[in-house]
Amino acid sequence: MAGNSILLTALSVLSACQQSYFALQVGKARSKYKVTPPAVSGSPEFERIFRAQQNCVEFYPIFMITLWMAGWYFNQVFDT
């Protein structure tokens, strides 16, 4: 099974990189709009960026579970 999960692993790594990129964008927005942690409210532009990243974080576990379950039980080429 380990040899058959290369595409799933690659997509998992790419999605983790995407999550890191979104977190970096929130960090840049914090300094740009002068919002210090742990505050999550400030200018409307910052709140939009923060909410977009937070929505991705909230649904990331669901995405990963669905990706791997579909890849294990169905064809991983169609899954990815």
N, CA, C and O atoms as a CHARMM CRD file, in Angstrom:
* protein
*
  320
    1    1 MET  N      0.82100  -1.20000   0.00000 PROA 1      0.00000
    2    1 MET  CA     0.00000   0.00000   0.00000 PROA 1      0.00000
    3    1 MET  C      0.86000   1.25800   0.00000 PROA 1      0.00000
    4    1 MET  O      0.45400   2.28100  -0.55100 PROA 1      0.00000
    5    2 ALA  N      2.04200   1.19900   0.60800 PROA 2      0.00000
    6    2 ALA  CA     2.88200   2.39200   0.69300 PROA 2      0.00000
    7    2 ALA  C      3.33200   2.86400  -0.67900 PROA 2      0.00000
    8    2 ALA  O      3.41800   4.06800  -0.92000 PROA 2      0.00000
    9    3 GLY  N      3.62000   1.94000  -1.57500 PROA 3      0.00000
   10    3 GLY  CA     4.05400   2.33000  -2.90800 PROA 3      0.00000
   11    3 GLY  C      2.93600   2.89400  -3.75000 PROA 3      0.00000
   12    3 GLY  O      3.18700   3.59200  -4.73300 PROA 3      0.00000
   13    4 ASN  N      1.70900   2.60300  -3.38000 PROA 4      0.00000
   14    4 ASN  CA     0.56500   3.06200  -4.14700 PROA 4      0.00000
   15    4 ASN  C      0.05000   4.42900  -3.71300 PROA 4      0.00000
   16    4 ASN  O     -0.90700   4.94000  -4.29500 PROA 4      0.00000
   17    5 SER  N      0.65900   5.01800  -2.72100 PROA 5      0.00000
   18    5 SER  CA     0.13400   6.27700  -2.19400 PROA 5      0.00000
   19    5 SER  C      1.01300   7.47600  -2.52600 PROA 5      0.00000
   20    5 SER  O      0.97400   8.48100  -1.81700 PROA 5      0.00000
   21    6 ILE  N      1.79400   7.38800  -3.57800 PROA 6      0.00000
   22    6 ILE  CA     2.70200   8.48400  -3.93000 PROA 6      0.00000
   23    6 ILE  C      1.92900   9.74300  -4.30600 PROA 6      0.00000
   24    6 ILE  O      2.28000  10.83500  -3.86100 PROA 6      0.00000
   25    7 LEU  N      0.88800   9.60700  -5.11400 PROA 7      0.00000
   26    7 LEU  CA     0.11100  10.78200  -5.51400 PROA 7      0.00000
   27    7 LEU  C     -0.60200  11.41500  -4.32600 PROA 7      0.00000
   28    7 LEU  O     -0.67700  12.63900  -4.21800 PROA 7      0.00000
   29    8 LEU  N     -1.12100  10.58300  -3.44400 PROA 8      0.00000
   30    8 LEU  CA    -1.79000  11.11600  -2.25500 PROA 8      0.00000
   31    8 LEU  C     -0.81100  11.86400  -1.36400 PROA 8      0.00000
   32    8 LEU  O     -1.13200  12.92200  -0.82300 PROA 8      0.00000
   33    9 THR  N      0.37800  11.31100  -1.21600 PROA 9      0.00000
   34    9 THR  CA     1.40300  11.96500  -0.40500 PROA 9      0.00000
   35    9 THR  C      1.83000  13.28400  -1.02900 PROA 9      0.00000
   36    9 THR  O      1.99300  14.28100  -0.32600 PROA 9      0.00000
   37   10 ALA  N      2.01100  13.29400  -2.33600 PROA 10     0.00000
   38   10 ALA  CA     2.41000  14.52700  -3.02000 PROA 10     0.00000
   39   10 ALA  C      1.35200  15.60900  -2.85500 PROA 10     0.00000
   40   10 ALA  O      1.68100  16.76600  -2.59400 PROA 10     0.00000
   41   11 LEU  N      0.10200  15.24400  -3.00500 PROA 11     0.00000
   42   11 LEU  CA    -0.96400  16.22500  -2.84300 PROA 11     0.00000
   43   11 LEU  C     -1.07000  16.69400  -1.39500 PROA 11     0.00000
   44   11 LEU  O     -1.38300  17.85800  -1.14300 PROA 11     0.00000
   45   12 SER  N     -0.81600  15.80900  -0.45300 PROA 12     0.00000
   46   12 SER  CA    -0.83200  16.19700   0.96000 PROA 12     0.00000
   47   12 SER  C      0.26600  17.20900   1.26400 PROA 12     0.00000
   48   12 SER  O      0.03900  18.17500   1.99300 PROA 12     0.00000
   49   13 VAL  N      1.45100  16.99100   0.70800 PROA 13     0.00000
   50   13 VAL  CA     2.55900  17.93200   0.91400 PROA 13     0.00000
   51   13 VAL  C      2.24400  19.27400   0.26700 PROA 13     0.00000
   52   13 VAL  O      2.50500  20.32200   0.85800 PROA 13     0.00000
   53   14 LEU  N      1.68800  19.25400  -0.93500 PROA 14     0.00000
   54   14 LEU  CA     1.32600  20.50900  -1.59900 PROA 14     0.00000
   55   14 LEU  C      0.25900  21.27100  -0.81800 PROA 14     0.00000
   56   14 LEU  O      0.31700  22.49600  -0.72000 PROA 14     0.00000
   57   15 SER  N     -0.70400  20.55800  -0.27000 PROA 15     0.00000
   58   15 SER  CA    -1.73900  21.23800   0.50700 PROA 15     0.00000
   59   15 SER  C     -1.17900  21.79300   1.81400 PROA 15     0.00000
   60   15 SER  O     -1.63800  22.83500   2.28200 PROA 15     0.00000
   61   16 ALA  N     -0.20000  21.12000   2.41000 PROA 16     0.00000
   62   16 ALA  CA     0.45500  21.66100   3.60700 PROA 16     0.00000
   63   16 ALA  C      1.23700  22.92600   3.26300 PROA 16     0.00000
   64   16 ALA  O      1.26500  23.87400   4.04700 PROA 16     0.00000
   65   17 CYS  N      1.86600  22.94100   2.09800 PROA 17     0.00000
   66   17 CYS  CA     2.56300  24.15100   1.64400 PROA 17     0.00000
   67   17 CYS  C      1.57900  25.29700   1.43500 PROA 17     0.00000
   68   17 CYS  O      1.88500  26.44900   1.74600 PROA 17     0.00000
   69   18 GLN  N      0.40800  24.98400   0.91300 PROA 18     0.00000
   70   18 GLN  CA    -0.61800  26.00100   0.71900 PROA 18     0.00000
   71   18 GLN  C     -1.06900  26.56500   2.07000 PROA 18     0.00000
   72   18 GLN  O     -1.24900  27.77500   2.20500 PROA 18     0.00000
   73   19 GLN  N     -1.25000  25.70600   3.05400 PROA 19     0.00000
   74   19 GLN  CA    -1.63100  26.17000   4.38200 PROA 19     0.00000
   75   19 GLN  C     -0.55700  27.09000   4.97100 PROA 19     0.00000
   76   19 GLN  O     -0.87600  28.09900   5.60000 PROA 19     0.00000
   77   20 SER  N      0.70200  26.74100   4.76500 PROA 20     0.00000
   78   20 SER  CA     1.80300  27.58000   5.25000 PROA 20     0.00000
   79   20 SER  C      1.80100  28.93400   4.55800 PROA 20     0.00000
   80   20 SER  O      2.02600  29.96500   5.19200 PROA 20     0.00000
   81   21 TYR  N      1.54700  28.92600   3.26400 PROA 21     0.00000
   82   21 TYR  CA     1.48800  30.18200   2.50900 PROA 21     0.00000
   83   21 TYR  C      0.37300  31.07800   3.04400 PROA 21     0.00000
   84   21 TYR  O      0.57300  32.28100   3.21500 PROA 21     0.00000
   85   22 PHE  N     -0.79600  30.50200   3.30700 PROA 22     0.00000
   86   22 PHE  CA    -1.90100  31.29000   3.84200 PROA 22     0.00000
   87   22 PHE  C     -1.55100  31.86700   5.21000 PROA 22     0.00000
   88   22 PHE  O     -1.89300  33.01300   5.50100 PROA 22     0.00000
   89   23 ALA  N     -0.87700  31.09300   6.04900 PROA 23     0.00000
   90   23 ALA  CA    -0.47300  31.58400   7.36800 PROA 23     0.00000
   91   23 ALA  C      0.52600  32.73200   7.23900 PROA 23     0.00000
   92   23 ALA  O      0.46300  33.70200   7.99500 PROA 23     0.00000
   93   24 LEU  N      1.44000  32.62300   6.28800 PROA 24     0.00000
   94   24 LEU  CA     2.38700  33.71700   6.05500 PROA 24     0.00000
   95   24 LEU  C      1.67000  34.97900   5.58800 PROA 24     0.00000
   96   24 LEU  O      2.05000  36.08700   5.96700 PROA 24     0.00000
   97   25 GLN  N      0.64400  34.81700   4.77500 PROA 25     0.00000
   98   25 GLN  CA    -0.11900  35.97600   4.31500 PROA 25     0.00000
   99   25 GLN  C     -0.82400  36.67200   5.47500 PROA 25     0.00000
  100   25 GLN  O     -0.92500  37.89800   5.49500 PROA 25     0.00000
  101   26 VAL  N     -1.30400  35.90300   6.42700 PROA 26     0.00000
  102   26 VAL  CA    -1.92600  36.49900   7.61200 PROA 26     0.00000
  103   26 VAL  C     -0.87400  37.25100   8.42100 PROA 26     0.00000
  104   26 VAL  O     -1.14400  38.33800   8.93300 PROA 26     0.00000
  105   27 GLY  N      0.31800  36.68200   8.54000 PROA 27     0.00000
  106   27 GLY  CA     1.39900  37.36800   9.25200 PROA 27     0.00000
  107   27 GLY  C      1.76700  38.68800   8.59600 PROA 27     0.00000
  108   27 GLY  O      1.98000  39.68900   9.28000 PROA 27     0.00000
  109   28 LYS  N      1.84100  38.69200   7.28200 PROA 28     0.00000
  110   28 LYS  CA     2.12900  39.93700   6.55600 PROA 28     0.00000
  111   28 LYS  C      1.00200  40.95100   6.74400 PROA 28     0.00000
  112   28 LYS  O      1.25300  42.14500   6.90400 PROA 28     0.00000
  113   29 ALA  N     -0.23400  40.46800   6.72300 PROA 29     0.00000
  114   29 ALA  CA    -1.37400  41.36700   6.90500 PROA 29     0.00000
  115   29 ALA  C     -1.39000  41.94100   8.31800 PROA 29     0.00000
  116   29 ALA  O     -1.78100  43.09100   8.51500 PROA 29     0.00000
  117   30 ARG  N     -0.96800  41.14500   9.30200 PROA 30     0.00000
  118   30 ARG  CA    -0.90100  41.65800  10.67600 PROA 30     0.00000
  119   30 ARG  C      0.04600  42.84800  10.77500 PROA 30     0.00000
  120   30 ARG  O     -0.26900  43.85100  11.41500 PROA 30     0.00000
  121   31 SER  N      1.20500  42.73000  10.13900 PROA 31     0.00000
  122   31 SER  CA     2.15000  43.84600  10.20900 PROA 31     0.00000
  123   31 SER  C      1.68700  45.01900   9.35100 PROA 31     0.00000
  124   31 SER  O      1.89900  46.17400   9.72000 PROA 31     0.00000
  125   32 LYS  N      1.06600  44.74000   8.22700 PROA 32     0.00000
  126   32 LYS  CA     0.60300  45.81200   7.33800 PROA 32     0.00000
  127   32 LYS  C     -0.51400  46.62800   7.98400 PROA 32     0.00000
  128   32 LYS  O     -0.51400  47.85600   7.90100 PROA 32     0.00000
  129   33 TYR  N     -1.46800  45.94600   8.62800 PROA 33     0.00000
  130   33 TYR  CA    -2.61500  46.63100   9.21600 PROA 33     0.00000
  131   33 TYR  C     -2.45900  46.84800  10.71700 PROA 33     0.00000
  132   33 TYR  O     -3.39400  47.29500  11.38200 PROA 33     0.00000
  133   34 LYS  N     -1.27100  46.53100  11.25600 PROA 34     0.00000
  134   34 LYS  CA    -0.92600  46.77700  12.65900 PROA 34     0.00000
  135   34 LYS  C     -1.91800  46.11800  13.62700 PROA 34     0.00000
  136   34 LYS  O     -2.48500  46.76700  14.50500 PROA 34     0.00000
  137   35 VAL  N     -2.10300  44.81700  13.43600 PROA 35     0.00000
  138   35 VAL  CA    -2.95100  44.01800  14.32400 PROA 35     0.00000
  139   35 VAL  C     -2.02700  43.04400  15.04400 PROA 35     0.00000
  140   35 VAL  O     -1.46800  42.14000  14.42400 PROA 35     0.00000
  141   36 THR  N     -1.86600  43.22800  16.35300 PROA 36     0.00000
  142   36 THR  CA    -0.95000  42.36900  17.10300 PROA 36     0.00000
  143   36 THR  C     -1.68100  41.12500  17.60100 PROA 36     0.00000
  144   36 THR  O     -2.84800  41.20400  17.98500 PROA 36     0.00000
  145   37 PRO  N     -1.00000  39.97300  17.59800 PROA 37     0.00000
  146   37 PRO  CA    -1.62300  38.75500  18.12200 PROA 37     0.00000
  147   37 PRO  C     -1.89500  38.90700  19.61100 PROA 37     0.00000
  148   37 PRO  O     -1.11300  39.59100  20.27100 PROA 37     0.00000
  149   38 PRO  N     -2.89300  38.35400  20.16800 PROA 38     0.00000
  150   38 PRO  CA    -3.87100  37.42400  19.61900 PROA 38     0.00000
  151   38 PRO  C     -5.10700  38.09100  19.03300 PROA 38     0.00000
  152   38 PRO  O     -6.08500  37.40600  18.73200 PROA 38     0.00000
  153   39 ALA  N     -5.09000  39.40500  18.86400 PROA 39     0.00000
  154   39 ALA  CA    -6.26000  40.09200  18.30800 PROA 39     0.00000
  155   39 ALA  C     -6.56000  39.58000  16.90100 PROA 39     0.00000
  156   39 ALA  O     -5.65400  39.31700  16.11100 PROA 39     0.00000
  157   40 VAL  N     -7.83400  39.44700  16.61300 PROA 40     0.00000
  158   40 VAL  CA    -8.24600  38.99500  15.28300 PROA 40     0.00000
  159   40 VAL  C     -9.18300  39.99000  14.61900 PROA 40     0.00000
  160   40 VAL  O     -9.77100  39.70100  13.57700 PROA 40     0.00000
  161   41 SER  N     -9.31800  41.14900  15.21900 PROA 41     0.00000
  162   41 SER  CA   -10.15200  42.17700  14.60600 PROA 41     0.00000
  163   41 SER  C     -9.30700  43.41800  14.37400 PROA 41     0.00000
  164   41 SER  O     -8.36700  43.70900  15.11400 PROA 41     0.00000
  165   42 GLY  N     -9.66300  44.11900  13.35200 PROA 42     0.00000
  166   42 GLY  CA    -8.92800  45.31700  12.96100 PROA 42     0.00000
  167   42 GLY  C     -9.59300  45.89600  11.73800 PROA 42     0.00000
  168   42 GLY  O    -10.81300  46.05600  11.70100 PROA 42     0.00000
  169   43 SER  N     -8.80200  46.20800  10.74600 PROA 43     0.00000
  170   43 SER  CA    -9.36900  46.75000   9.51500 PROA 43     0.00000
  171   43 SER  C    -10.14200  45.65100   8.78300 PROA 43     0.00000
  172   43 SER  O     -9.83000  44.46900   8.92900 PROA 43     0.00000
  173   44 PRO  N    -11.13900  46.03500   8.00300 PROA 44     0.00000
  174   44 PRO  CA   -11.91300  45.02800   7.25600 PROA 44     0.00000
  175   44 PRO  C    -11.04800  44.19900   6.30300 PROA 44     0.00000
  176   44 PRO  O    -11.33200  43.02100   6.08700 PROA 44     0.00000
  177   45 GLU  N    -10.01000  44.78900   5.73800 PROA 45     0.00000
  178   45 GLU  CA    -9.12900  44.04400   4.84000 PROA 45     0.00000
  179   45 GLU  C     -8.40800  42.92900   5.58600 PROA 45     0.00000
  180   45 GLU  O     -8.30400  41.80700   5.09100 PROA 45     0.00000
  181   46 PHE  N     -7.90800  43.24500   6.78600 PROA 46     0.00000
  182   46 PHE  CA    -7.24300  42.21400   7.58200 PROA 46     0.00000
  183   46 PHE  C     -8.21500  41.11000   7.97000 PROA 46     0.00000
  184   46 PHE  O     -7.88000  39.92800   7.89400 PROA 46     0.00000
  185   47 GLU  N     -9.40300  41.48900   8.38000 PROA 47     0.00000
  186   47 GLU  CA   -10.37600  40.48500   8.80800 PROA 47     0.00000
  187   47 GLU  C    -10.74800  39.54600   7.66800 PROA 47     0.00000
  188   47 GLU  O    -10.98700  38.36100   7.89900 PROA 47     0.00000
  189   48 ARG  N    -10.80000  40.05800   6.43900 PROA 48     0.00000
  190   48 ARG  CA   -11.07500  39.19400   5.28600 PROA 48     0.00000
  191   48 ARG  C     -9.95100  38.19200   5.07900 PROA 48     0.00000
  192   48 ARG  O    -10.20100  37.00900   4.84900 PROA 48     0.00000
  193   49 ILE  N     -8.72300  38.66200   5.15900 PROA 49     0.00000
  194   49 ILE  CA    -7.57100  37.77200   4.97900 PROA 49     0.00000
  195   49 ILE  C     -7.53400  36.72700   6.08800 PROA 49     0.00000
  196   49 ILE  O     -7.31800  35.54300   5.82700 PROA 49     0.00000
  197   50 PHE  N     -7.74400  37.16500   7.31600 PROA 50     0.00000
  198   50 PHE  CA    -7.71500  36.24200   8.44900 PROA 50     0.00000
  199   50 PHE  C     -8.82900  35.20300   8.34900 PROA 50     0.00000
  200   50 PHE  O     -8.59800  34.02000   8.59700 PROA 50     0.00000
  201   51 ARG  N    -10.03900  35.64100   7.98600 PROA 51     0.00000
  202   51 ARG  CA   -11.15900  34.70200   7.89800 PROA 51     0.00000
  203   51 ARG  C    -10.94200  33.69100   6.78600 PROA 51     0.00000
  204   51 ARG  O    -11.28600  32.51900   6.94400 PROA 51     0.00000
  205   52 ALA  N    -10.38000  34.11700   5.66900 PROA 52     0.00000
  206   52 ALA  CA   -10.11200  33.18300   4.57500 PROA 52     0.00000
  207   52 ALA  C     -9.14000  32.09900   5.03500 PROA 52     0.00000
  208   52 ALA  O     -9.34400  30.91700   4.75600 PROA 52     0.00000
  209   53 GLN  N     -8.08900  32.50300   5.73600 PROA 53     0.00000
  210   53 GLN  CA    -7.12300  31.52400   6.23700 PROA 53     0.00000
  211   53 GLN  C     -7.76000  30.63300   7.29000 PROA 53     0.00000
  212   53 GLN  O     -7.51400  29.42700   7.31400 PROA 53     0.00000
  213   54 GLN  N     -8.56900  31.21000   8.15300 PROA 54     0.00000
  214   54 GLN  CA    -9.20700  30.42800   9.21100 PROA 54     0.00000
  215   54 GLN  C    -10.18900  29.41700   8.63000 PROA 54     0.00000
  216   54 GLN  O    -10.28000  28.29100   9.12000 PROA 54     0.00000
  217   55 ASN  N    -10.92000  29.80500   7.59800 PROA 55     0.00000
  218   55 ASN  CA   -11.83100  28.85400   6.95000 PROA 55     0.00000
  219   55 ASN  C    -11.06000  27.68100   6.36900 PROA 55     0.00000
  220   55 ASN  O    -11.50700  26.53800   6.46100 PROA 55     0.00000
  221   56 CYS  N     -9.91000  27.95100   5.77400 PROA 56     0.00000
  222   56 CYS  CA    -9.08700  26.86600   5.22300 PROA 56     0.00000
  223   56 CYS  C     -8.58100  25.94600   6.32800 PROA 56     0.00000
  224   56 CYS  O     -8.56500  24.72600   6.16000 PROA 56     0.00000
  225   57 VAL  N     -8.17300  26.51600   7.44600 PROA 57     0.00000
  226   57 VAL  CA    -7.68700  25.71000   8.56800 PROA 57     0.00000
  227   57 VAL  C     -8.80900  24.83500   9.13000 PROA 57     0.00000
  228   57 VAL  O     -8.58100  23.67800   9.48100 PROA 57     0.00000
  229   58 GLU  N    -10.00600  25.38400   9.21100 PROA 58     0.00000
  230   58 GLU  CA   -11.12500  24.63100   9.77600 PROA 58     0.00000
  231   58 GLU  C    -11.50600  23.43000   8.91400 PROA 58     0.00000
  232   58 GLU  O    -11.88300  22.38300   9.44200 PROA 58     0.00000
  233   59 PHE  N    -11.41200  23.57200   7.60000 PROA 59     0.00000
  234   59 PHE  CA   -11.83500  22.49100   6.71100 PROA 59     0.00000
  235   59 PHE  C    -10.68700  21.60200   6.24900 PROA 59     0.00000
  236   59 PHE  O    -10.91700  20.62900   5.53100 PROA 59     0.00000
  237   60 TYR  N     -9.46300  21.91500   6.64500 PROA 60     0.00000
  238   60 TYR  CA    -8.30900  21.12000   6.22000 PROA 60     0.00000
  239   60 TYR  C     -8.36800  19.66900   6.70500 PROA 60     0.00000
  240   60 TYR  O     -8.08100  18.76800   5.91700 PROA 60     0.00000
  241   61 PRO  N     -8.72500  19.40400   7.95900 PROA 61     0.00000
  242   61 PRO  CA    -8.81200  17.99500   8.38300 PROA 61     0.00000
  243   61 PRO  C     -9.85800  17.20500   7.59600 PROA 61     0.00000
  244   61 PRO  O     -9.64100  16.03700   7.27400 PROA 61     0.00000
  245   62 ILE  N    -10.97700  17.83100   7.28900 PROA 62     0.00000
  246   62 ILE  CA   -12.00600  17.15200   6.50000 PROA 62     0.00000
  247   62 ILE  C    -11.47600  16.83700   5.11300 PROA 62     0.00000
  248   62 ILE  O    -11.70800  15.75000   4.58400 PROA 62     0.00000
  249   63 PHE  N    -10.76000  17.79400   4.52300 PROA 63     0.00000
  250   63 PHE  CA   -10.17500  17.57600   3.19900 PROA 63     0.00000
  251   63 PHE  C     -9.18300  16.42000   3.22500 PROA 63     0.00000
  252   63 PHE  O     -9.21000  15.55800   2.34700 PROA 63     0.00000
  253   64 MET  N     -8.30900  16.39800   4.22600 PROA 64     0.00000
  254   64 MET  CA    -7.28300  15.35500   4.28200 PROA 64     0.00000
  255   64 MET  C     -7.90200  13.97100   4.48900 PROA 64     0.00000
  256   64 MET  O     -7.49700  13.00900   3.83600 PROA 64     0.00000
  257   65 ILE  N     -8.86500  13.86600   5.37900 PROA 65     0.00000
  258   65 ILE  CA    -9.50700  12.57500   5.61600 PROA 65     0.00000
  259   65 ILE  C    -10.22000  12.09900   4.36100 PROA 65     0.00000
  260   65 ILE  O    -10.11100  10.93100   3.98700 PROA 65     0.00000
  261   66 THR  N    -10.94700  12.99400   3.71400 PROA 66     0.00000
  262   66 THR  CA   -11.66100  12.62500   2.49100 PROA 66     0.00000
  263   66 THR  C    -10.69600  12.22600   1.39000 PROA 66     0.00000
  264   66 THR  O    -10.93600  11.25200   0.67700 PROA 66     0.00000
  265   67 LEU  N     -9.61100  12.96700   1.24500 PROA 67     0.00000
  266   67 LEU  CA    -8.61100  12.66100   0.22200 PROA 67     0.00000
  267   67 LEU  C     -8.04000  11.26300   0.42100 PROA 67     0.00000
  268   67 LEU  O     -8.00200  10.46400  -0.51400 PROA 67     0.00000
  269   68 TRP  N     -7.59900  10.97100   1.63500 PROA 68     0.00000
  270   68 TRP  CA    -6.94900   9.68500   1.88400 PROA 68     0.00000
  271   68 TRP  C     -7.93700   8.52400   1.85300 PROA 68     0.00000
  272   68 TRP  O     -7.60600   7.44700   1.35800 PROA 68     0.00000
  273   69 MET  N     -9.12600   8.72600   2.36700 PROA 69     0.00000
  274   69 MET  CA   -10.11700   7.64100   2.32100 PROA 69     0.00000
  275   69 MET  C    -10.50800   7.33400   0.87800 PROA 69     0.00000
  276   69 MET  O    -10.61000   6.16800   0.49700 PROA 69     0.00000
  277   70 ALA  N    -10.72400   8.36000   0.08800 PROA 70     0.00000
  278   70 ALA  CA   -11.07100   8.13700  -1.31700 PROA 70     0.00000
  279   70 ALA  C     -9.90400   7.50600  -2.06800 PROA 70     0.00000
  280   70 ALA  O    -10.10900   6.66500  -2.94200 PROA 70     0.00000
  281   71 GLY  N     -8.68300   7.90800  -1.73000 PROA 71     0.00000
  282   71 GLY  CA    -7.51400   7.33200  -2.38700 PROA 71     0.00000
  283   71 GLY  C     -7.28400   5.87800  -2.03000 PROA 71     0.00000
  284   71 GLY  O     -6.81600   5.09700  -2.85900 PROA 71     0.00000
  285   72 TRP  N     -7.61200   5.51000  -0.79700 PROA 72     0.00000
  286   72 TRP  CA    -7.43400   4.11700  -0.38200 PROA 72     0.00000
  287   72 TRP  C     -8.50000   3.20200  -0.98100 PROA 72     0.00000
  288   72 TRP  O     -8.20900   2.07800  -1.39000 PROA 72     0.00000
  289   73 TYR  N     -9.73200   3.69300  -1.02800 PROA 73     0.00000
  290   73 TYR  CA   -10.83000   2.82700  -1.43500 PROA 73     0.00000
  291   73 TYR  C    -11.19800   2.93600  -2.91300 PROA 73     0.00000
  292   73 TYR  O    -11.90000   2.07500  -3.44500 PROA 73     0.00000
  293   74 PHE  N    -10.72500   3.99100  -3.57600 PROA 74     0.00000
  294   74 PHE  CA   -10.99900   4.17400  -4.99400 PROA 74     0.00000
  295   74 PHE  C     -9.67800   4.38100  -5.71100 PROA 74     0.00000
  296   74 PHE  O     -8.61800   4.19900  -5.11300 PROA 74     0.00000
  297   75 ASN  N     -9.72000   4.74700  -6.94400 PROA 75     0.00000
  298   75 ASN  CA    -8.51300   4.97200  -7.72400 PROA 75     0.00000
  299   75 ASN  C     -7.88300   6.30300  -7.30900 PROA 75     0.00000
  300   75 ASN  O     -8.53700   7.34300  -7.37800 PROA 75     0.00000
  301   76 GLN  N     -6.62300   6.27800  -6.88100 PROA 76     0.00000
  302   76 GLN  CA    -5.99500   7.50500  -6.39600 PROA 76     0.00000
  303   76 GLN  C     -5.73300   8.50600  -7.50800 PROA 76     0.00000
  304   76 GLN  O     -5.62000   9.70000  -7.23000 PROA 76     0.00000
  305   77 VAL  N     -5.63300   8.06800  -8.75800 PROA 77     0.00000
  306   77 VAL  CA    -5.43600   9.00500  -9.86800 PROA 77     0.00000
  307   77 VAL  C     -6.66600   9.89200 -10.01400 PROA 77     0.00000
  308   77 VAL  O     -6.53500  11.10000 -10.20900 PROA 77     0.00000
  309   78 PHE  N     -7.84400   9.31500  -9.92100 PROA 78     0.00000
  310   78 PHE  CA    -9.07200  10.10300 -10.01200 PROA 78     0.00000
  311   78 PHE  C     -9.28300  10.93600  -8.75500 PROA 78     0.00000
  312   78 PHE  O     -9.86700  12.01800  -8.80800 PROA 78     0.00000
  313   79 ASP  N     -8.81500  10.43600  -7.64600 PROA 79     0.00000
  314   79 ASP  CA    -8.95200  11.15000  -6.37900 PROA 79     0.00000
  315   79 ASP  C     -8.11300  12.41900  -6.36900 PROA 79     0.00000
  316   79 ASP  O     -8.58100  13.47100  -5.93500 PROA 79     0.00000
  317   80 THR  N     -6.87600  12.32500  -6.84400 PROA 80     0.00000
  318   80 THR  CA    -5.99800  13.48800  -6.82700 PROA 80     0.00000
  319   80 THR  C     -6.28500  14.37700  -7.99600 PROA 80     0.00000
  320   80 THR  O     -5.64300  15.41500  -8.15500 PROA 80     0.00000
